């Protein structure tokens, strides 16, 4: 992997958000409100709706379960991002 951020790009193209269901488009609209842009990894997950919904469900479940402290969920999120090659 290169250290040049201009060279960082996913190996898989992101999805056309306009082609998604209203439910999925709302997720991306909320990401734009919160972070200023859709999250790149979610754009790739959304190419396969079952994977997209599974990833969303995993993070929602971790947040709602109460089994992990919020700080630990944040660390887990960063670790998954690193494994996925996300430059967050």
Protein Blocks (a to p, Z undefined) as FASTA:
>chain_A
ZZblklgccfbdcddfklpcfklmmmmmmmmmmnopacfklmmmmmpmklmmmmmmmmmm
mmmnomacfklmmmmmmmmmmmnopaZZ
